Amino acid sequence: MSEIMNRNINLSLVKPNNTSSHNRINLVVIRLCELMEDKEVISHIDSEKVLNRLDKNDHFILHQYIQYREGIISLIPDDANSLQMEIISQVAEILLEQEFVIPCDEMFDEDGHFYEKYQDRFNDLYDDLDEGLISLDFKAL
């Protein structure tokens, strides 16, 4: 379970259960993938596969982050940062799987750490996704 869910934060103001919320989540993920392609971080990203790999918890977290960025809800900076890190980490892992064409669990050693070549690439993807997510104008989506 994600760190943000373990902290008993009341983030259930508006749940992502309607078409509008679902479309907003899709737009953010698709735009992030486009930004990664535009920066030539990865030559081709299948945004549909990225969307399909995000689970209900990921959708919930992304929905809350979108609400925060749109000014619909308020969060303390640490909570907002936790949401952002969770989103970026999930998308970065999915992109690693697409790039290396192996399941993410095969990229870890027996202690649960990425092997060096995957860790370096994860770090690069994470940084680029972080920059992309911060730069998105959520109100214009």
Summary of the structure (lengths in Angstrom):
residues: 141
radius of gyration: 15.0
end to end distance: 29.0
largest distance: 43.9
contacts: 379
relative contact order: 0.16
helix: 68%
strand: 1%
